[in-house]
Amino acid sequence: MNTYLRSIGRFSCLLLCFLLPTHHIVVAQDAVSGYRNGMVVSAHPIASEVGLNILKKGGNAVDAAIAVQFALAVVYPNAGNIGGGGFMVYRSAKNEFAALDFRETAPGKATRDMYLDPEGNPIERLSLDGQLSVGVPGTVDGMVKAHEKYAKLAWKDLLQPAIDLARKGFPLTAMQAEELNARKEAFQRFNPMGTALINKKSEWKGGDLLVQKDLARTLTAIKEKGRAGFYEGRTAFLILEEMKRGNGIISYEDLKRYQAKWREPIIGNYKGYQVVSMPPSSSGGIALVSLLKSVEPYPLSRWGFQQDSTIQVMVEAERRVYADRAEHLGDIDFYPVPIKGLLDSNYQLGRMRDMNFNRATPSSAIKAGSPQHHESEQTTHFSIVDKEGNAVSITTTLNNAYGSQVVVQKGGFLLNDEMDDFSIKPGVPNLYGLLGGKANAIEPGKRMLSAMSPTILTKDNKLFMVLGTPGGSTIITSVFQTILNVIEFDKTMQQAVDAPRFHHQWMPDEVFVEENAITDAVRTRLEQKGYKFTPRGSIGRVDAILVGSDGSLMGGADSRGDDKAVGY
């Protein structure tokens, strides 16, 4: 804690100490353990502390999740949001599960070819920047529905911490200041009338106070009027005015019509562990369970962490699962996703049958399979467990960092650029290089496909792990590796989260690796078999909680960011 306070300066230290109790904040590098009454792990220390305070006041995991969600909209504007959407996986103390889809939807005026020129070619960045890139936001309705079904505390009490943080301001971390400075030109371009995210006098620096009075007014309207405080009245009018200022197409009817949906979660098994994750419109649950089923027959623990055979099996599984993702996955309300077929163990074993340990399988030789029809990276994740054993795993996003770059004037909140997650044209990759086809084509009211994978694991009907991550296309593989790091390679939660990662997504045919992932000797041997390794920056920011055999809670807050695990 002292290191963090020194980094934001004396004045900011005093402010933070005034706003928040500090004796439970734990730095990300620590192995957080020993707590029994509750734990929160999120992308920002202030949001984590907000959630912990709700737990200590008698709130349950859902109460804390709602408070954290709105706090992140204030203190983590690059991904925390009320102008975006996401997914929630819930597990009750009685081992009952639910999944809430509050993913954004395409506006009613959306068309399949809306981002193509007259020759049928994608118009550069049209689906990423500005008002036309915005899907109908789902976060507020999602939190309202979660509150109605599971919460204990009053709605207004869950909104107030975020309102206070927006109105009084909070001290930026050094990382946040750097990110906001890097986006200054884009903010000025898309917000000519100004935004609180722009420092007009100079560059932001760690410790500077970010005050967002317009956002405080919007959050107050949501506190007082619930859903109507966002999708109707003044806030809705401000969104519509923002659409008019650019080329946006969201209508008042789109806002009023939006509904988050409760869905049946994806449930699978891996070596005696029950894995519960999101169904479509997220691809995360199906892809994650498919990956685990694909590698389950192999002795990964005997081979060892990031050894030759371990990496080969994981990469070849990822290659095949992402090929299936591109062909078969989309919004289940619009497309008949073959869920049971994709999750069939025999199907996954068959997909791996042509794997050859002597050479890499070229992605060009891998096509989507034919399962039976039985029926950015700037995202953020948080995991919460309360003293009763209720657990919440939420991944939420604006898509790209700071979404469309558009801040709703007088509303103070960023709008998403989620329309890019649709398949704009078959065979054309999105921001994250992911391909798609008919299953994920643009249609009015449809939810765009996501890789978000909020996940909960149990064993013998007891809570075992809660986790998730941002990272665009790397979300699924980051969750996959973190689970294996604990179950197969006997790492602590913090070690599993911090371990270096790699990623393959079928196309392009490359293994993306963090700087310290996979030793040079292993890379050299695998390169001789035809694998191509491409260095890149950080992959994901996993925030997770592991439950020990004695019931103690052990946190893993990713050291790749400002993430923090707190408990009591």
N, C-alpha and C positions, 0 to 999 in steps of 0.2 A: 504493500500500500504506500509506503514512504517513497519508493521509487516512482510510483505513478504520480504522487502529489508533487514531488520535486519537478517532474517533467512538465507540469502545467502551470507552475509558478505560484508565488506566495498568495496573491490575491485570489486566484482561482481555487487554491487549496482551501482558503477560508470559506469561499462560497460553497464549494462541494461539501465541506464538513458541515456547513449550516443546513444545506438541503437534505443531506443523507447521513444516516448513522454509518460509521466506517468500520466498526469492529468485526464485521463478518465478511468484508471484501477480501478476496484471495486472488493473488496474481495468477495469470494463466499458466505460468511455468510450474506452479506448485502442484503436487499430487493432492488434490482436494479429497479428503476422506473423513470418516468418523461422524458425519452428521446423520441424525435419525429423524428429525422432525420435518425436513423439507430441503429442497435444493432447486436452484435456478441457474441455468447456464445460458448466456446470451452473448450477442456480439458487442455489447457495450456495458461497461461496469455500472453505469447509472441505471440502465434498464433492468439489469439483473437485480440490483438492490431494490428497485421499485417492486419487482415481483416477490422478493423475499419479504418485504414489509407487509404485503398483502397476505402472504402465508402466515406470518406472525400475528396478524389481526384476526385470524380465524378463517380466512379464505381458503378455498380448495385450489387444486391445480388449474382448473379452468378460470377461476377468478384471477389468479396470478397471471395466466396466459393473456387474458384480455388486457390487463394493466400493462404488461410488458409490450404487447403489440402496439398499443397507443403510445407508450413511452418511446419505443423505437422510432415511431413516426416523427418524433421530435429530435431525439439525440442521435439517430442514425439515418439521416435523410437519403443516403445513397441507396438504401434498400428497405429500411423500415418505412411503413407507409399507411396512409388511408386512401391513397389514389391508385392502389394496385390490387393484389389478390394473393391467394395462397391456398394451403391445405393444412388440415389438422387431423392427426390420429390421436384418439383418446382411449385410455384403458382405465376402467374403474377398479376400485379396490376389490371388487368381486370378480375380477377377471373378465369383464364384459367390454367389448370393443365397439368403437364407432369411428367413422371417417367423415369429415366435413370438407366439401369442395367449395371454396369461395374464390375460385379461379375467375379471371375476367372473361367477358364474352364479347364477341364481335358485334358492333352496332348494327341496327336494323338496315342501314343503308350500305352495309359492306357488300362487296362483290368479289367473286373468285379472282378476277384479274385486276383488282384495284391498284396494284403496285407495279403494273407492267405498262410499257410504252406501246404505241400503236403497232410496233413490230413484234410485240410479245416478249420483249426483254425486260428484266427487272430494272426499275429506276433506282439508281444508287441512293441508299439510305432513306428512301421514302417511307419504308416500314419501320424505321428506327428513330427518326427525329421529327419533332413537331407534332401538331395536334392530330394529324391523320394516322399516326402510329398508335393512338391510344385506344385500348379496349375499355369496355364499361367496367369500372372498378367494383371489386367484390368484398374488400376487407371489412368495411363497416357492417354490411349485412351479415357477413360470416360471424363477426364477433357478437352481434345481436342474437343470432340463432344459437350460438354456443352458450350465451348467457341465459337465454330462455330455457334451455334444456338442462344445464348442469350447474350453473353458478349458485353460490350461497349469498354473496354480498350484494349490496345495492349497486346498480349500474353507475350511478353518479360517483360513488366512492372509487370505482375502478378507473374512471376518466380523470379524476381530479389531479393525480400525480403528473400526468402528461400535460394537463393545462398549466399547472404551476411551473413546470420546466420550460414550456414554451413562452409563458408570460415573463418569468423572472430571468430566463436564460440559463445556459449551462456552459461550462468551460470545455472548449474543443481540445481533443487530444492532438498531439503533434501529427499523427497519421491523418486525422480528419482535416486538419488545417491544410496539409499538403494536397489532399484530394480535392478540397474546395477550390484551392488556388489553381489547380490543373484544369478545373472546369469553368473558370471565370469567363473565358471567351464564349463558350457555349451558352452559359447562363445569360450573358449579355445579348447574344444573338436571338435567343428564343424568348427572352423576357425584357423587351426594350423599355418597359415601364418600371423595371427594377424588381429585385427580390432580396429578402433578408440573407440569402445565401451568398450574395456578393458583398465583399468588403470594399466600399467605395473609396475609403481613404488610403488603404494600403493593402498589403497581402495579409491573409490570416496567419496567425501563428499559434502554437500550442498554448493554451491558457486563456485565449481570447473568449469573451462571452458571446454566444450566439443567441440572440433574443428574436423570437418569432411571434409577434403580437397578432398578426393576421391568422396564423395557425391556431393560436390560443382561442380566438373568437370562433373559429370553425369547430374546434374540439368542444367548446362550451355549448355550441348548438347541438352537437351530437350527444353531449351529456344530458341536456335538458329535453331533447325531443327524440332521442334514440335514432332509429333508422331514418325517420323523416328529417332529422337534422342534417342529413347528408344528401339523400336522394330526392328531397323535395325542398321547397322554400328557397332561402337565400343561397345556400351552398350549391344547390342544383342550378340556380340562375347564374351563379358565378362560373360554374363549369361550362354552361351553354355559351356564355359570353366569351370564354376562352376558346371554345370551338370556333366561334365566329371570327376571332382575331387571326386564326390560322386557317387551315383547310380541314378542320375536324368535322366529323359527321355524327357524333353522339347526340342524341335527341333527348328531350324530356321524357318521352315514352320509354326510351332505353333505360334511363335511370330508374323510373318508377317500376319497370317490369323486372329488373334484375332480382334474382333469387339465388342465394347460396343453397347447396343441396347436400343433404345427408346421404351417404352411400355405404354400401357394404364394403368393408376393407378387404384388401388382398391378404390372405393368410396362407402361409406356407410353413414348411418345416426344414430345419437343417440340423442334422445330428442330434435330435432330441430337443432342440430349441424351436419354439414357435415364433415365427417372424410375421409381424403385422405391419402393413404399409398401405400406401394410397392406391386406389384403383383409378382407371381413366376418369377424368381427363388428364391425369398424371400417368406417365409411362413408368414412374419410379417403382411402384410395388411389383408390377409384372416383371420388369427387367431385373430388379434386385433378386426376387425369388428365383427367376430363371438362371441368373448367374450362380447363385448358391447351389441350385440343383445340378448345374453343369459341372461344378468342381467337387461336389460332395464325394464321388467315388474315389477321388485321388488322395494319396497320403501327404497332404500339404504340410502337416506339422512335422512329419519325419523328414521331408525335403528341406524345410526351413524357410524363414522369412526372406523373401526376394532372392531366392536361389533360382538357378536355371530352369528346372522343371516346374517350380511353383509359378514363375512368371509366365512360362509358356502356356500352361493350362489356363491361367487367369486371362491372359491376352486373347487366346483362341476362343474362350468363352465369351469375352466382351465383343470380339469381332462378330460372332454369330448372333448374339442377343441384340446388338445395335442394328444389324441388318434386318432382323425381325421387327424391331421398333419402327424403322423407317417405313415399312410396308403395312404393318397390321394395326398400329396404335393411333388412336384419335379419341375425340369426344364420344363416349358410348351412347349418348343421347342422339347422335347423328350417324353413327357408323357401327356396324355389328362386330365389335372387337372379339376375336376368338379367345376369350380369357382362359377357359378351361383347357383348350388345346395347347395354348402357349405354356401353361403351367404344368402340363402333364410330364411326369418324370421320364417316361419312355421317349417322349418327343425330344426333350433336352438331351438325353443320352444319345439319341440318334443324330442330333445336330453335332455332337462332339466326336462321332464315330470316325470321321475322316481326318481327325487331327493326327499329325505326324511329328513325333519328337525330334526327327532328324532335320526338319525344315519348316519354315513358317508357311502357313497357308495364305496365299495372296488374297487380299480382300476382293479383288476382281473376280476370283473364283467362288466367292461366297454370295449367294443370293438368299433372299428371304425364304424361310421354310414354308411348309403348307400344313399348319396345325389344323386339327379338326374343329369345326364350328359346333361346339356343344351349346351353346347359348347365343452477372451476368453474371454474365457470371455474377451479376450483382444481385444476389438474393441474400436472405439472412435466415438463420434458423435459431430456435431456442427450445430447450428441453426443460421440463418441470416435473418434479415429483413432490407430493404433499405428504403429511405425516400419516394419513390413512392408507397411502399406497396408490392413490389415483395418479395417473401420469398423462402428460400432454406433450406431444411432439408437433411443433408447427414450423413449417417453412413458408416464408412469405417474400414477395418480390415486387419490384418495378420492372424487371427484366434487366436491361442494361444499367450500368451505374447511373443513378439519378434519372432513370427511365427516359422519357421523351425529352428531358431537359426543361420541360415547360412547367412553371409554377403557376397555379391558378391565382390570378390577380385578386387581391383582397381576401383570398381563401388561404394562401400561405402553404399549400401542399403541392408536392410534385405529382404529375400524372405519369402513368406507365407508358412503355412502348411495346406492350405485349403482342401487338398484331404481327410482329416479326416472328413470333413463335409458330405461326401458321406456316404451312407449305405454300409459299407465294407462287411457286411454279415447280412442278415435278422435276427433281434432279438438281434444283438450285439450293445450295446450302443457306441456312440462316446465319445469324450472328455467330453462333457457336460451331458452325461447320456441319450441323446436322441436316440430313436429307429427309424428305418426306414425300408423300403422294396423296392420293385421293382421300385416304382416311383422315388427313389433317388439312384438307383444303378449306379455304375461307368460305363460311356460310353465315348469314345473319343469325345472331343469337347463339352461335356455337362457341364452345370453349376451346381455345388453342391448346395443343399438346404441350405438356410440361415434363421435365425430368425431375422435378422436386420429389423427394423421397423421405418425408418424415416417417420414422419407423420406431416400433416398440418390439422388444423381444421378451419372451417369458420362458421359463423352464419349470415344469411340474406345476403349472398354474400360478407360479410366483413371478413377480416382476424381476427382470434381469437387466435390461438395458433400454435406454431411451436415447435416440440420436437422430441426426440429420445434418445437412450442410447446404450452403450456397455453392455455386460453381457452374451453372449452366449445364452443359453436356457432361461435365465431370462429376455431377452430384451423385449419380447412381454408383459409379465406380469408387468414389470416395467413401460412401456408406458401406459398400461391399467390402472394401479393404479394411475399414475400421472394425467391422464385425469379425472378419477373419483374424485380425491382429489380436483380438481378445480370445476368441474361441480356439484358434489353431496355434497361435504363437505366444500365448500366455503373457501378453502385455497388460500392464495396468491401463485404466481408462485414459489417463493423461498420456502415457507412452503410445497407446494405440492412436490417439488423436494427433499427436505430434509426429508420428512416424512418417518418413518421406513417402510420397505417392507417385503412381504412374497411371496412365490412362490410354485406352484404345477405344475408338468408337466406330469401327468398320471403315468409314471413309472420313478423312483421308487415311491411307494405309500407313500410319505411323504410330509408334508408341511414344506418347508425350511423357516426359519425365521431369520431376523437380531436380534441382541442382544436385542434391545429396541422395537421390534415389538410385538404387541399383549400382553396385560397384562396377568399376571400370572393367574388371576381369570378366564379370558376368555379362556385361554389355558386349564385350568383344566376342565372347563365345556365341552369344545369340545373334549378333550381326553376321557371323559366319553362316548362320542358318537362314538368313534372309530377313531378319527383323530390322526395321529402321527406327532409330531412337532420335527424338527431337527434343532438345532441352526447352523448358519454358519456366515461367514464374510459378508462384504458389498455386497449388491445386486444392480448391475447397477451403473451408474453415469450419471443421466439424465441431459441434457443441454437443456433448453427450453426458449421460449419467449412468453409472454402473451400480447395481445393488449387490452388496457383498452377501455371503452366505449367512452372516449374522444380522442382515437387514440394514447395515450401514450404507450410506450413500457416498459414492466416490465420483467426483466430477472430472470431466475432461474439457477444458476450454482452450480452443486452438490458439497456439502462440503465433500463428501467422497474422493475427489481427489484434485488436484491443479487447478481445473476448475475455469474459470473466465468469467464474463459477463461484456462487455464494451459497451458504447453507447455514443451518442452525440446528 
